């Protein structure tokens, strides 16, 4: 079967640093979008990478990145035959938290004194507010469509005109994780294949890999692929805090004094198409996808498998599919979350597989850790490295702990092949290699 070359012809990006161009320029200047923030009164201030003054809306975040990518590729809507592969790790977590809130239900029932804790300062303690027992609507009675056995006061509330159950049901349906991809398909007018991958922090990379396969197997000539994440919610912050994964002052990838990850918002979306399609349209691609590797540890849910067997096989498979050796990689965009365990794990992998000391950097010290979107953002910035022939710096690094060639300041040079890595919570591993366009 004839091998189909797949190229990147459009990129749309949103991060705490701005759009694609803004993010790249600020990154090259060593700037960071991380700041001490307190979006929820019940949670103490901590470093976050917010795009705006308040947490982002997932739909608007993804839609803006899609629009930018399509415009960047020189395409016009509709795109009826395009594939759509858009992923998210947390997806509509914020919307679900809001729907599950006691005050949210009271507001729907017409209580003017109610407050939505997701959008304003709540009065209860965080622990009380996050207990399922305090969330009316999540018990067996309220989940039943029948109301005849409910207390009279509850039945009256459920039958009240001010509480539109049909609207509420629609909101729950619209919060399904797959709805983001579906919404993007509607946005671009596509009736092609629609996928909604979820692989924790490796989601974005997996999404691009799946879109690459759609084109390689001839299922479509073009695909809209990437990931979006709006993870700044009370439950997400509380969960990562309980895990001990959050930093207290900032993100310092591969640094001896690293504290943990800093949550960030973001999205990166790509127009992928066959090289033939791009040539026919007369567009110049950012680069070409040479190959990918996917895998899973099958071990621990909160830390990588110590020996790194799956991660090693994932990277090895990526190199083999790309027809390359480790010596032919010019730059590695590392996962680099700035957590003590994961950075050490990744450093060992790189040192073992790339003995030639290939240049490495992580950009999470600038953008924060955007969870499911982080791999897609990494691919976008890797494409910019290919286009600009500049390696981006590892923002936040002060005291390097590992024997790696970490890019501390922007480094110019010949960049023809870039490896982008993603390692997700739960053991999802991903690697993808980008090269200069054919």
N, C-alpha and C positions, 0 to 999 in steps of 0.2 A: 504494500500500500504506500502511495506517495506521502512522504512526510510533509505536513503543512506547518510552515513557520508562522508563529503567533507573535504579533508585535503590539506595543502599547502606543496608541495614537492620541490619547486624551487623558488628562488627570484633573480631578477635582479634589481639593483638600480643604479641610477646616480643622484648625487646632487652636490652642490657647495663644499661639503666635500669629494666627490669621489665616489667610488663604495660602495656596501653594507658593506663590512668589514671595509673599510676606514671611511665611514660615522659613523658607530657604534663606532669605536675606538675613533674618534675625538669627537663625541658627549659625550661619557663617560668621556673624559678628559675636557669637558666643552668648547671645541673650537667652533668657529663660522665661517661659510663660507661667512659671510657678510662683505663687504668692500665698501668704497666710490668709485664709478665708474662713468665714463662719456662715455658710448658707442656711444652716438650721440652728435655731436658738438652743435646742437641747443637746447639741454636740459641740464640744469645745473647738475653738479655732485650730486649724491645722493646715499644712501646705497642700494646696490643690491647684490644678491647672484648669481653671474655668475659662470658657470662651467669652462669657459676658458676666454681668453682675449677678445673675441668677442662673441656676442650672439649666442646661440646654434642653430643648424639645427634640426628641429623637427623630421624628418625622421631618421637621424643618431642617435639621442638621444633615440628614441623608439626602433630602431633595436638593438642597443647595449644592452639595458636592456633586450630585448627578448632573445638575444643570451646567455646572462649571466644566465637568469632564466632557460632556457632549459638545459644548461650545468650543472647548479647547481642541477637540478632534475635528472641528469643522463640519459637524453633522447637524441635521435639522430633524425635528420631530414631525411625524411619528416614526418609530423604528419598529415596524410590525414583526420583523423576523428575528430581532436581536434576542439573544439569551440574557437572562438576568440572574446574577448570583450575588446576593447581598446578605451578609451575615452580621450578627451582633451577639455578644456574650450575655450582657444583661438585658438586652432588648427593651421591652416595655416595663421593666422593673419599677420605675418611678410611677407609672400609671397604675400598676397593680397595687402598689403601696397606698396610693391615694384612694383607690376604690375600696380597699380593705379597711380604711380608717373609719373609726367610729364617728368622728366629726364630719367626715364626708357624707356618710349616710344621713346624719342629722341635717346637714345642709340641704340634701336632696328632699328631705321630708318637710322643708319649709322653716326650720329653726334658724332664725336670723342670728342667733348668738353663737352658732357653730363656726368652727374654724377648720380649714383644711390644713393639717399639720405639714403637708408636703410643701405648701406655698407660703406659709406664714409661721410665726413663732408659736409653737404649741405650749400648753400649760402643764400637761402631764409629764412625768419623768419618762425618759427614753425607754427604760425597761418596762414600765407599765404600758406604754403605747405600743410596744412591739410584741406583747403577749397576745397570742391568738385568742385567749379567753376574753380579751377586751375588744375583740373585733366582731360585733354583731354582723351576721351575714355569712360567717364561716362555720356555723354549727350545722348539724345534720338537718334540723328543722328548716332553717332559713334557706338551705340549699335545695330543699324539695320544692317542686312547682306547686304542690298543694298547700293551701293555707288554712284548711278547715280545722286542723288540729292545733293550730297556733293559738296563743293567748289572744283575747279579744283586742287588746291594745295593739299587738303586733299585726294582727289581721287588718285592723283599720289603717295602720300606717302603710302596709303593703298595698292596700287598695286605694290609698289616697291619690287623687289626681296629681298632687305635687311630686309623687314618686313614680316616675315613668319606668316601669320594669323593662319594657321593650328597649328603651334607650339604654338602660343599665346593662342589659344582656348584650346589646350591640357594642358597648364599650369594652366588655370583657372579651368579646370576639375580636375586637380590633387590637387587643393587647396580646394576642397570640404571637409567639416569636416569628412565625412565618409571614406575618402580615407586613413586615417591613419590605421584604422582597416583592410581595404582591402589590403593595402600594407603588413601588418603583416601576413595576411592569405597567401599571395603569398610567403612571406619569409619562412614560415614554411611548405608550400605545403599543406595547408588545404582546403578542400571543405566542411567543416562542417559549422555550424551556425556562422554567423559573425554579431556582434552588435557594434554600435558606440555611446554609451551614452554620453550625455552632460547635466550636472546639476551644472554648475558653479563650485564653490569650492568643491562641494560634488561629482564631477564626478568620481573620482577614487574609492571612496567607493561604489557608485552605480554600477560601472563596475564589481567590485568583487562580489557584491550581485547578479547581473544578471548572472554572470558565475556560481556562486553557484547554482542558480536555474536551469541552463542548465543541470548540473550534477545530481541534485536532481530529476529532472523530466525524467532522462534517455535519454536525447537528445545527450549526449556524455559522455565518461568516463574521458576525460581530457579536460581542457580549459586553454588557455593563456589569462590572464586577468590583467588589470591595467590601467594606464594612463600616459601620457607624456605631458609636457608643456614647451614651449619655448616662454614665454610671454614678453621678453624684446624687445619691439618695440616702435617706437616713439608714435604711437597712443594710445597704452596701457598705457604707462607712462603718456601721456598727459591726458587721460581720468581719471585715478585714481587720478592724481594731481588735476584736476578740482573738483573731488568729495571730496577732502580734506582727502583722505584715506592714503596717503603715509607718512612714517616717514622721518625725516630729518637727524637723526644720527644713528639709529639702531632699531632693533626689541626687545621689552621688554615685553613679554607676562605676563599678570596679574600683571604688575608693576604699581605702583601709578603714575609713570611718563611716561607711555607708550605714544607714539606719533602717531602710525599708523602702517600699514603693510610695509614690505620690500619685493618687488617682487624677486622671485627666480626661477631658472630653475631646472627642474628635471624630473625624470621618475621612476616609480616602476612597475614592471611586475611580475606576479606570475604564476607558474604552479599549477593549482588546479586539483585534481583528486579524484575519489572515494577512500575511505580507502581500499577497496578491491583491486583496481588497484595498489595502492602503496604497499600493502602487497605482492601481487604477484610479484612485481618488486624488493622487498626486500629493499626498501628505507625507511629511517626514516624521517617522516614529521617534519616541524617546529611546526606545530600545526593544530588544527581543527577549522573550522568555525562552530560556534554553532547556530548562528541566526543573523538576521539583521532587521532593521526597516527603512522605507523610508517615507518621507512626505514633505509637502510644506505649507508655511505660508498662501499663498493666500492673501497677505496683501500689504506690501511695497517692493519696488524694491531695496532699498539701505540700509535697516536696518531690523533687525529681528522684528517679531510681538511682541509687548511689553509684552503680557501675556505669551508668549511662549507655547501656546496650542499645536501647531503642533509639536514643538520640544519635548515637554513632551510626547505626544502620540507616537512619533517616538521611543524614548528611551524605553518607557513602552512596546511597541510592540516588540522591540528587546529582551528585557528581557523575555517576555512571550514566544516568539518563541524559545528562548534558554532554556526554562524551569528553569529559574533562578530568584532569588530575588536580589534586590540591594545590600543586605548584602554579597552576594557571589562574588561580583566583587573585584578583588585584586588591580586593577590599571586602571586608565582612561587616555588614550592618548587624551588630549583635542585638540579642534580645535585651540584655543589660537592664534588669528591673531595679537594681540597686538594693536588692535584698541580700542578706549575708549568705544564705545557702545557694540561691540560684546563680548569683554572679560567680561564686567559686566553682560551681558545677559547670557553668558555661566556659569559664576560663580553662578548666581542665580539658574539656572537649576540644577547644580550639588548639590548645597546646599539643594535644595528642595527634590531631588530624592534620594540622598545618604546621609542620616543623620549620617551615621557611619564615615563620614570624610575619605573616601577612598583616597589613594594617587593619585595625579594628576600632569601631566606635559604637556607642549607643547614643541615641538621640532623646532618650526618656528624661534626661536631666533638663531638657528644654521643653518638651511637650507634655511631660508627665506620662504615666502609664495609662494608656487609653484602652486597656484590656483587649477586647475583641477587635478593635480597630488598629491596634498597635502594629500588627504585621503588615496591614495595608499601608499605614503611614510609613513604615520602614521601606516598603517597596517603592512608594512615591519618592521618598528622599534618595533612595538608591538610583532611581531613574534620573533624578536631578544630578547626582554625582556623575553618571554616565554622560549626561548632556553637557554639564559645565566642566567636566574633567577636574573636579575638586572633591576631595574627601571631607565630609563634615566632621567637626570636632565633637569630642565626648564632653558635652557641657556638664559642669558640676564636679568633674574629676579634680581632686586636689592632691591626694597622696595615693599613688597607684600601688595596689597590693600585689598584682600578678605580673609574671614575666611575659607580657604581651606588648606588641607594638601598638599601643593605644594612640589614636590621633588626638592630640591635645589642642592643636590649632589647625585651621583649614590648610589642607595640603594639596597642592597642585601636582599633577602628573598624569601619565597615561593610564586611563581607567577603561578597560574593555570588558571585564567580567566581574560581576559583583554577586556575592552570596548574602542572602537575607535570611535570618534565623528567627524562629518563634518557638517558645516553649511554654505551654499553657498549664495552669493549675489542673490537676487531675492526670497529668502526664501526656497531654497531646503535644506532639512534636511536628514541626514543619520547617522545611528549607526550600528555598527557590533561588535559582541562578538567573540573573539578567545579563544580557550582553549587548554590545552595540548592534544596531539594526543592520540587516543584510543589505 
